[in-house]
Amino acid sequence: MPYFDYSATTPCDPEVSKALLEADRDYVANPNASHALGRTSRAFLDERIRSIQTRLGLIQKEIVFTSGASESNNLAIKGVANKLPEKKHIVSSLIEHSSVVAPLTYLMRAGYDLDFVTLDEDGRYDLESLTSLIREDTCLVTLVAVDSETGIRQPVEEAALIAREKGVLFHCDATQAIGKCPIDLNAFDLVSFSVHKFYGPKGIGGLIRNQGLELIPLINGGKSLTNVRSGTPAVSFVAAAAKAIELFTFDEVRRFDHVKAMNDKLREALGEIPSITFNTNRYGIPHILNLSLIGKDSDETVEWLSERGIYLTARSACSGKEGFSRSVHAITKDEARATSSIRISLSHLTTMDELEQLIQALKERTAD
């Protein structure tokens, strides 16, 4: 099946599914229970958490496990804003995921000021712009590491250093970065991720935070793993997350090299078509190739390909039905490219046969 929507979600690796089911079977007790079975579950859970922290290279960081990056983004943004109510200013960008845009919009309606970092000619954050936007009343800078629609890798580590020098907290949505490209997770105060982006199950994600960094919870209730999110600890899902992270850290180089080879092949073949323009530039990670079929509506192209058994998308799956790519428009300032763009997402699972089917289909589509 020619599936090219891996940036939206990935299939759960069989080893990850096995880890989840075994943990669900063998560790049935609540890890917070005081009896022996509860202590056994807690020991197993703590071991898996240490594995995640070690493999991600986390230093003096705590992981708040959530239902996914959308919840993590909301917890980070609203949690900081509610903890620092005297500061009513936030800095972000025009290429953020909807799960960042929505809580920011909510806060704007509640009286917060919001400023957007300027993008340079390569579609990356202008760090001078960021420096100029931070104010005395800025409570948070929230910037995405990899744009989910164009795949452009942003200089978030440098941006975080600017925020730290000015005494402002920095949140990074690393959902499209973890498991795909190198990123220094210790550079940030808060980091969001989803496990289903790197071949784990849907329904588990995390917010990495500095130890001692206080947030106002979104979910209040009984005792859990932290004071930030209540709910019975999801032992089996954490076990699955640990296995997914173990697999990609073990096989990271081979996976990356395979995806890059697929990306290079696509660029070579599609670059020969005059009506195709690439929106992903030299700063893009190889897992995402965004391009425009000038004169062809994005949504119509997606449906045309779907009817032929080829599956990709025009935009982030959570972006709604605007009819154009906000990211492509923000980067190119070109409405024609934004309304005709599609996102091709590649994986270490992508085969050459699948790639050839996509190439031939796009040649046929542009020839209509």
C-alpha positions in Angstrom: 0.0 0.0 0.0 1.6 3.3 -1.1 1.2 5.2 2.2 2.9 8.6 2.3 1.2 10.1 5.4 3.7 9.0 8.1 3.9 12.6 9.4 0.3 12.3 10.5 0.7 8.9 12.1 2.8 5.8 11.8 1.8 2.1 12.1 2.6 0.6 15.5 5.7 -1.6 15.3 4.9 -5.3 16.1 7.6 -5.3 18.9 5.9 -2.2 20.4 2.5 -3.8 20.3 4.0 -6.9 21.9 5.5 -4.8 24.7 2.2 -3.1 25.3 0.2 -6.3 25.5 2.7 -8.1 27.8 2.8 -5.1 30.2 -1.0 -5.0 30.2 -1.1 -8.7 31.0 1.7 -8.9 33.5 1.4 -5.6 35.5 -2.3 -5.2 36.2 -2.1 -3.4 39.5 -2.1 0.4 39.9 1.5 1.5 40.4 0.4 3.8 43.3 -1.3 0.9 45.2 0.4 0.1 48.5 0.2 -3.7 48.2 2.9 -6.0 46.7 1.4 -6.1 43.2 1.2 -2.3 43.1 4.9 -2.1 44.1 5.8 -4.6 41.3 4.0 -2.4 38.8 5.7 0.7 40.1 9.1 -0.9 39.8 8.5 -2.0 36.3 7.1 1.5 35.4 10.1 3.3 36.9 12.5 1.0 35.0 10.7 1.9 31.7 10.8 5.6 32.5 14.5 5.5 33.3 15.0 3.7 29.9 13.2 6.6 28.1 15.2 9.2 29.9 18.5 7.5 29.2 17.9 6.9 25.5 16.7 10.4 25.0 19.7 11.8 26.9 17.5 13.7 29.3 19.4 15.4 32.1 17.5 16.6 35.2 14.2 16.4 33.3 10.9 14.9 34.3 8.4 13.4 31.8 4.7 14.1 32.3 2.9 11.4 30.4 -0.1 12.6 28.5 -2.6 11.4 25.9 -0.4 12.9 23.1 1.3 16.1 21.9 -2.0 18.0 21.7 -2.5 17.6 25.4 1.2 18.3 26.1 1.1 21.5 24.1 -2.0 22.7 25.9 -0.6 21.8 29.3 2.7 23.6 28.6 1.1 26.8 27.2 -1.9 27.1 29.6 0.1 25.7 32.5 2.7 28.4 32.2 0.2 31.2 31.6 -1.9 30.2 34.6 1.2 29.9 36.8 2.4 33.4 35.8 -0.8 35.4 35.6 0.9 38.7 36.0 2.7 38.2 32.6 0.3 38.5 29.6 2.6 38.2 26.6 3.6 35.1 24.5 5.9 34.8 21.5 5.2 32.1 18.9 5.2 31.7 15.1 2.8 31.4 12.1 3.8 27.8 11.4 2.7 26.2 14.6 0.5 23.1 14.8 -3.2 23.7 15.5 -2.7 22.2 19.0 -0.5 25.2 19.8 -2.6 27.7 17.8 -5.8 26.8 19.7 -4.6 27.4 23.2 -2.8 30.6 22.1 -6.1 31.8 20.6 -7.9 30.9 23.8 -5.4 33.0 25.8 -5.7 35.9 23.4 -9.4 36.0 24.0 -8.6 36.0 27.7 -6.6 39.2 27.3 -3.1 38.0 26.4 -0.9 39.7 23.8 0.7 37.5 21.1 3.6 38.2 18.8 4.9 36.1 15.9 8.6 35.6 15.1 9.5 36.7 11.5 10.6 34.0 9.1 13.7 34.6 7.0 14.1 33.8 3.3 14.6 30.1 4.0 11.4 29.9 6.1 13.4 29.7 9.4 13.0 31.8 12.5 14.7 35.2 12.4 16.5 35.2 15.7 16.9 38.9 15.7 13.2 39.2 15.4 12.8 36.8 18.4 15.2 38.9 20.5 13.3 42.1 19.7 9.9 40.6 20.5 10.6 39.4 24.1 9.3 41.8 26.7 9.4 42.2 30.4 5.9 40.7 30.6 6.7 37.8 28.3 5.7 34.5 30.1 6.6 32.1 27.4 8.2 31.5 24.0 6.6 28.5 22.1 8.2 27.4 18.8 8.0 24.2 16.8 11.2 22.3 16.0 10.2 20.9 12.6 7.3 22.4 10.6 4.8 19.6 10.1 3.9 20.7 6.6 7.2 21.6 5.0 9.6 19.6 7.2 11.8 22.6 7.7 14.1 22.2 10.7 14.1 25.3 12.8 16.9 26.7 14.9 15.1 26.1 18.1 18.1 25.4 20.2 19.5 28.9 19.4 16.1 30.4 20.0 15.8 28.7 23.4 19.2 30.2 24.4 17.9 33.7 23.6 14.9 33.1 25.8 17.0 31.8 28.6 19.3 34.8 28.5 16.2 37.0 28.9 14.8 34.9 31.7 11.8 33.6 29.7 10.6 30.0 29.6 10.8 28.2 26.3 8.5 25.5 25.1 9.3 23.4 22.0 6.8 21.2 20.1 9.2 18.5 19.0 6.5 16.1 17.7 8.0 15.9 14.2 11.6 15.9 15.3 12.0 13.1 17.9 12.8 9.9 16.1 13.6 11.6 12.9 16.5 14.1 13.4 19.0 15.1 16.1 17.6 17.5 18.6 19.0 18.7 22.0 16.0 18.1 24.3 18.0 19.5 27.2 18.0 23.0 25.5 14.3 23.6 26.4 12.3 24.1 29.5 9.3 22.2 28.1 9.1 19.7 25.2 6.1 18.0 23.7 5.9 14.7 21.8 3.6 12.0 20.6 4.6 8.3 20.5 2.4 7.5 17.5 4.8 9.6 15.4 7.6 7.1 15.9 5.8 3.7 15.4 4.1 3.5 18.8 0.5 3.5 19.8 -1.9 6.4 19.6 -3.0 7.8 23.0 0.4 8.3 24.7 2.7 11.2 24.6 4.6 13.4 27.0 5.7 16.8 28.2 9.3 16.9 29.2 9.9 19.6 31.8 12.7 20.9 33.9 12.7 19.4 37.4 10.9 21.8 39.7 9.3 23.8 36.9 5.8 24.4 38.2 2.7 24.3 36.0 -1.0 24.6 36.7 -2.6 21.2 35.8 -5.3 20.8 33.1 -6.5 17.6 34.8 -7.1 17.5 38.5 -7.8 14.4 40.5 -6.2 11.7 42.5 -2.5 10.8 43.0 -0.5 10.0 39.9 3.1 10.1 38.8 3.4 13.9 39.1 1.5 16.8 40.6 0.8 18.1 37.1 -1.5 15.5 35.7 -3.9 13.2 37.6 -5.0 9.8 36.4 -4.0 6.2 36.9 -0.5 5.7 35.4 -0.8 4.0 32.0 1.9 1.3 32.6 1.4 -0.6 29.3 1.5 2.6 27.3 4.7 3.8 28.9 6.2 0.4 28.2 5.2 0.8 24.6 6.7 4.2 24.5 10.0 2.9 26.0 10.1 0.1 23.3 9.4 2.5 20.5 12.2 4.8 21.7 14.5 1.9 22.1 13.9 0.8 18.5 14.5 4.1 16.8 17.6 5.0 18.9 19.1 1.6 18.1 18.3 1.9 14.3 18.4 5.6 13.9 21.3 5.9 11.3 19.9 3.1 9.0 16.4 4.6 9.1 17.6 8.1 8.4 19.8 7.0 5.5 17.0 5.0 3.9 14.6 7.9 4.1 17.1 10.3 2.7 17.7 8.0 -0.3 13.9 7.9 -0.9 13.8 11.7 -0.7 16.7 12.1 -3.1 15.0 9.8 -5.6 11.8 11.8 -5.4 13.5 15.1 -5.9 15.4 13.8 -8.9 12.3 12.3 -10.6 9.9 15.1 -9.8 12.3 17.9 -10.4 12.0 17.2 -14.1 8.4 18.3 -14.2 8.1 22.0 -14.9 4.8 22.5 -13.1 6.1 21.1 -9.8 7.8 23.4 -7.3 9.4 22.2 -4.1 8.5 24.0 -0.9 10.8 22.0 1.3 14.3 23.5 1.0 17.8 22.5 2.1 16.7 22.9 5.8 14.0 20.2 5.5 14.3 16.9 7.2 14.2 14.1 4.6 11.0 12.6 6.0 8.9 15.4 4.6 8.8 16.7 1.0 6.3 19.4 0.4 5.7 20.4 -3.2 3.2 22.4 -5.3 1.5 21.2 -8.4 0.9 24.6 -9.8 -2.7 25.0 -11.2 -3.9 21.8 -9.3 -6.0 22.2 -6.2 -4.4 20.5 -3.2 -7.5 18.7 -1.9 -8.5 17.6 -5.4 -5.0 16.1 -5.9 -5.2 14.3 -2.6 -8.6 12.8 -3.6 -7.3 12.0 -7.1 -4.4 10.0 -5.6 -6.6 8.4 -3.0 -8.8 7.0 -5.8 -5.7 5.3 -7.2 -4.7 3.8 -3.9 -2.0 6.3 -3.0 -2.4 8.1 0.3 -0.9 11.4 1.4 -2.2 14.8 2.5 -2.3 18.4 1.6 -1.7 19.7 5.1 -1.3 18.6 8.7 -4.2 16.2 9.5 -5.2 18.6 12.4 -5.1 21.8 10.4 -8.7 21.7 9.3 -10.2 22.5 5.9 -8.8 26.0 5.2 -8.1 25.1 1.5 -4.5 26.1 1.7 -1.3 25.4 3.7 -0.7 28.1 6.3 3.0 27.0 6.5 3.6 27.1 2.7 1.9 30.5 2.5 3.9 31.9 5.5 7.2 30.7 4.0 6.6 31.4 0.2 4.1 34.3 0.5 2.6 32.7 -2.7 -1.1 31.8 -2.6 -0.9 29.7 -5.8 1.7 27.5 -4.1 -0.2 27.3 -0.9 -3.4 26.2 -2.5 -1.7 23.6 -4.7 0.7 22.0 -2.2 0.8 18.5 -1.0 2.9 16.8 1.7 4.7 13.6 1.0 5.8 11.8 4.2 8.5 9.1 4.0 9.5 6.3 6.3 12.1 3.6 6.7 9.2 1.4 5.7 8.8 3.1 2.3 9.7 0.9 -0.6 11.1 1.8 -4.0 8.0 0.2 -5.7 5.8 2.5 -3.7 7.9 5.5 -4.7 7.7 4.6 -8.3 3.9 4.3 -8.1 3.8 7.8 -6.6 6.1 9.3 -9.2 4.1 7.9 -12.1 0.9 9.1 -10.6 2.2 12.6 -10.1 3.4 12.7 -13.7 0.0 11.6 -14.8 -1.7 14.2 -12.6 0.5 17.1 -13.9 -0.2 16.0 -17.5 -4.0 16.3 -17.2 
